[in-house]
């Protein structure tokens, strides 16, 4: 088999550091504003708002059409077609965002969902998400510095809007519109970054042939991403259904903090994907080294989340949210350990994209839901919100790690995943991990 050499520009470590720095800055701003908003809305109102955000977040997985990794790999494989690839992806995601927003709002109203209006408002933000295609162009070049700056400007503007709403005593719907403003302001900032980009892509045009290829490769991933997104949020739906608004507000308070680690992991995984894809096309040995480095890095982040949530939870929850959310401390500790397996599974998603059948993600998501429901029925009546977090931990372990041994096509990455999860106890490998990022 002939392997073609493909290259990426920039250094993965430098790119990851920019992304991590942005996430730390975002976390500081978000935690501050999140705490103020949560104190203002109280647990019941905070739970209702975040449930609407969660419903829309699940739908966003479908609106994205599974194109993130596909577009980046196509840009690496066919750099001469960059304008057509980016322009076609932008239009596809614009149409899918519009269709998904209408579908989500309509379904919420049709089934008589209590907060259908909040869901419909937050879903408007899906119309702005096609601007994320700009970020894929910078990811292809491992040059996230510009998008980091752009996102942070948008985040600061969105935070200002939310603080203004609190000062003026706004209602719950206004905070739903603030979520839309968040996405819209970030989209405008990304467009500005794209227009000032030093990386020339040519005119962004529509190409029917490229559209068919992106759809062919992205549709199975979009279906898998939708199931995975729903599976990973099933605990939140169960808490809202079985325990009510107040309990869901407590649970969401912890979940929004662990989401920061998950978002950082997702951005880091996407940043590492260009080098991983290039190594897969060039050399099996190099691919294994890059894959191991990715598992190591995301597992290290998982350990940081797990230990940080466990140790800092008892004081960080009251500090950010106030005494009304004190019960979220125990939830946060358990969710932190669930992050360890979720972040490792994010690297495995890239392995599947490059070297295994995409339907394996569907199978893992279905197994996650079955495990979550089985454990939830047992644990929620006994331990309330902590029971939901324990069920999430068990489901993440089964779907994100155990399936690497259960599904034969994934056994090629099972050993690397295991070594990654043990990275905390093997300091001799830390230097090699960093060297892989600098290559």
N, C-alpha and C positions, 0 to 999 in steps of 0.2 A: 504493500500500500504506500503510495506516494504522499508524503505530508508536505504541505506548503507552509513556508515561514510567514508568519504574520507578526506584526509588532504593534506595540502601543507606545504612546509618548508619555513622558512624565514618570514619576516614581510612585508606586503604590503607597509606601509609608508616608510620604509627604502628603498625598491625597487623603489618606486615612486620618492623619493628624489634623488636617483642616476640617474634615467631617466631624471628628470627635470634638474638636474645639468648638465648632458650631453647635453641636448637641449639648455641650456643657453650658455654653452661653444661653442657648434656648431653654435648657432645664432651669437655669437660675431665674430667667424672666418668667417662664411658664409657671414654675412652682409659686413664685410670688403672686402672680395674677390669679392663678388657680385657687390659692388659699383665700384671697380676698373675695373672689366670686363665690366660692363654696361657703364661706362664712355668711355672705349676704343671702344666698339662696336657701341655706340650711339643708340638711341631708335629703329631705324629700324632694325639694325643687332641684337640687344638684343631681339627684338620681334620675329625675325625669329628663333633664337636659342631656345628660350623658347617655341615656338609653337611646335618644334620638341620634346622637352623634355615633353611637355604636352601630345602629341599624344602617346608617348611611355609610359608615366605614366598611361594613361587609359588602354593601352594594358597590362601593368603589373598586373592589377587587374585580368585579365583572366589567365595570366601565373602563378599566385600564387595559382590557383585552389581552392580558398576559404578555404585553409587548416589551417590558423593560429589558429583560435579558436578550430577547430576540432582536430588538433594535440594536443594542450594543454589539451583539455578535455579528449582525449584518453590516454594521458600520466598519467593523474590523475586517471582515471578509471582503467587502466591496467598497473601499474608500472612494472610488471614483463615482459611486452612485449615492453619495451622502445626501445631496439635496433632495433627490427623489425619495429616499428612505425616510428622512426626517419629515418632509412635507406630507407624504402619504400617511405616516404614523400619526401626525398631528390631526389630519382630517378624520382618520378612523376614530381616534379617541374623542374628537369633538362630537361626532355623530353618536357614538356609544354613550358619551356622558349625557347628552340630551335625552336619549332614549331611556337610559337608566334612571335619570332624575324623574322623568314622567312616570315610569313604571313603579318606582319606589313610593312616590307620593300617592299615586292612584291605588296601589295595593294597600297602603296603610289606611286610606280612607275606606276602601271597599270592605276590609275585614273589621272595620269599626275599632281600629286601634285607638286607645285612649288619647294618645298624644300624636295623632296623625298630622295635626297642623305643624307641630315642632319638627317632625320628620320631613314633611314637605319643604319646610323652610331650609333646614340644614342641607337637604338634597340639592338645592340650587347651587351649592358650592361645587358639585360635580361638573358644572359647565366650565369651570375655570381650570380643572385639573389637566386638560391637554397641554397647558403651558409646561408641564413637567417634562415634556419631550425635549425642551431646551436643556434640561439637566442631563439627559442621556447623552447629548452631544459632548458636554464637558466631561461626563464620566468616561466616554470612549477615549478621551485624551488624558485621563487621570489628572484633570485640572479643575477641581471643585472649588478652588479659592474664590472665583468670581460668583458662583452660585451660593456659596456660603455667605458672602457679604450681602448678596441680594436677598436671600431668605431672612437674614437677621434684620435687615431694614424692614421687610414686610412684617415680621413677627413683632418688632417694636411698635410699628404702627397699629397692628391689631390689638396689642396689649393696651395701648393708649385708649382705643375705642372701648374696651371692656371696663377699664377703670372709670372712664367718663360715664358709662351706663350705671355703674354702682353709685357714683356720686349723685347722679340724677334720679336714683330710685326707679330704674327701669324694670319692666316686667320680664317674665320668662321668655316670651317670644323675641324680645329685643336681643337677648343673649344668643338665641338661635341665629338671628341675623348677624350677630357679631362673628359667629363661626364662619358664615359665608364671607364676611368681610376679611377674615383671616386668610382664607384661601385666595380670594380675589387680589388682595394686596401682595401676597407672595407671588401670584401669577404675574402681576405687573412688574414686580422686581426681577423675575426670571426673564421676562421679555426684554427688559432693559439690558440684562446681562448678555442675552443672546445677540442683541443688536450691536453691542460693543465688543463682541468676542474676537480674539485674534485668530481663531481657528476658522478658516474659510470652508464652507460647505457647499457653496453655490446656491442658486435659487431653489427654494423649497417648493417643489412641484408635486402634482398628483401623478402617480404611475399605476395603472391598473394591474400590471404584472407584479409589481412590488406589493401591491395591496393583497393580491391572491396569496403570495408567498408569506406575508406577515400574518394573514388570516389563517392560513394552513398551519403554520407553526404556533401561532398565538392562541387560537381557539381552544385547543385542549388544555393549555396552561391557564387560560382564563377560567375555564370550568373548574379546574383543580384549585386555582386561587380562590374562587368563590366558596368552594367547599371548605378549604383550609381556613379562610377568614371567618366563616360561620362557626366552624369547629372551635377555633381559638377564642371566640366570643360567646360560645354556648354557656359557659359558666355565668356570664353576666345576665343573659336572658333567663337562666334558671333562678338566679337570685331575685330578679325583678318579679318573676311569675310566682315563686313560692314564698318569698319573704317580704315583698312589698317595697314601696317607694323609699321609706326611711333606710331599710337595710341595703337597698341598692345604692343609695347615696354613700353609705359607709364603704361598701365594696368598691364602688367606682373611685372613691378617694384614694384607695390603695392602688387600684389598677392604673389610674392616670400617672402615678409615679413610676410603676414598673414599665408602663408603655414607653417612657423616655429611654430606658435601656433597650427595649425591643426596636424602637425607631432608630436608635444609634446602630444597633446590630444590622438592621436592614440596609441602612445607608452604607455601612462598612462592607457588607457582603456584596452590594452592587458595585462598590468601588473596586473590590478585588476581582470582580468577574472578568473585566477585559484581559488581565494578565492570565487568569485561569483559562479563559477560552483560547488565548494565543498559545499557551503551553500545551493545551489539549490537541491543537492542530499541529504542533511542532514535534513534541517528544513525550512518550508515555512516562518516562522517568521524571521529566521536568513537571509534567502534570501532577504526578503524585506528590512531588515536593511542594508545589503551590497549593494543592488541596490540603495537605497536612498543615501548612502554615495558616491557611484559612480556618480550619477546624481549631487550631491552637489559639488563634487570635480571638475568635468568637467565644470559645470556651473560657478564655481568660476574662473576657467581658462578663460572661455569665457568672463566674465565680465572684467577680467584683459586685455584681448585682445581688447575688445570693447572700454573701457575707455582709454587704452594706445594708441591705434591707433588714437583716436579722439583728444586727448590732445597733443601727441608727433608728430603726422603726419606732421604738418606744418614746423617743424624744422628737423625731422629725415630724410625725403626724400631728401631735398637739401644737408644735411650733408653726406649721404651715396652715393647718385647718382649724385649730382651736379645740377646746375640750369636747365639743359636740361630736367630734369624729374620733375620739380616743380608741374606740373598739377597732378601728382600722389598722392599728399597729400590728396585731397578731396576723391579720389578713395579709399585710404587706410582707411580713417575714416569710410566710409560706409561698406567696406569689413570687418572691425573689428567687426561691429555689426552682420554681417552675420555669423561670427565665433561663436558667442554666441549660435545660434541655431544648427550650424553644429556640434559643440562639444557635445551638449546635445544629438543630434541624434546618435552620435557614441556610447554612452552608451546604447541607445535603440537598436542598432544593436546587442549587447550582450544579451539583454533581448530576442530579437527575436530568436537568436541562441539557447537559453536555453528553452524558454517557449512559442513560437508562431511560426506559419508557415513562413518559409524563404521567400516565395513568397510575403510577405507583403513588403519586401524591394524593390522588383521589382515594385510593385504598387506605392510605395512612389516615386521611381525614375522616373517613367513615369509621375506622377503628377508634379514632380519637373520640368521636361522638358517642359511640357505643360505650366506651370506657367511662366517659364523662357522665353519661346518664346512669349507668350502673352504680358508679361510686356516689353520684349526686343523690340518688334515691336513698342510699344508705347513710351518707354523711350529713346532708343538709338538715334533716330533722334532729340530729344529735348535736351538731356543732354550729348551726346557722351559717354565717358568712365565712367563718374559718373552714367549715365543712366544704363549702364550694371551692375554696382555694386548695384544700387538700385533694379534692376530686380533680381539679385542674392539674395539679402536680402529677398525679397518677396518670392522667390522660396524656400529658406531655411526655412522660417517660415512655409510655407504651408506643405512642405514635411517632415520637421524634427520635427515639433511640432503639427500642426493642425491635421495631420493624426492620431496622438495618440488618438484623440477624434472621428475622422471619422471612423476608422477601429475598429470594436468591439473587436478583439483579443488583441488590444493594449491598451484598456482602463484600463487594470490591471496595467499599468505603467504610465498612463497619470497623475495621481495625484502626483506620486513621481517625475515625470519630471517637473511638474509645481512647486512643492516645491523646486526642485533644481534650477530652473531658478530664484526663488525669494531668493536664499541663501544670496545675498548681503544685503537684508533687514531684515534678521532674524539671527542676530549674536548669539542668544542664542543657535542655532544649530551647530555653528562652532566647539565647543568642542566635541560634539557627533560624528561629521564627522571624526575628527582626531582619536577618540577612536576606531571607526570601522576599521580604517586602521592599528591600532596598535594591533588589536586582532589576 
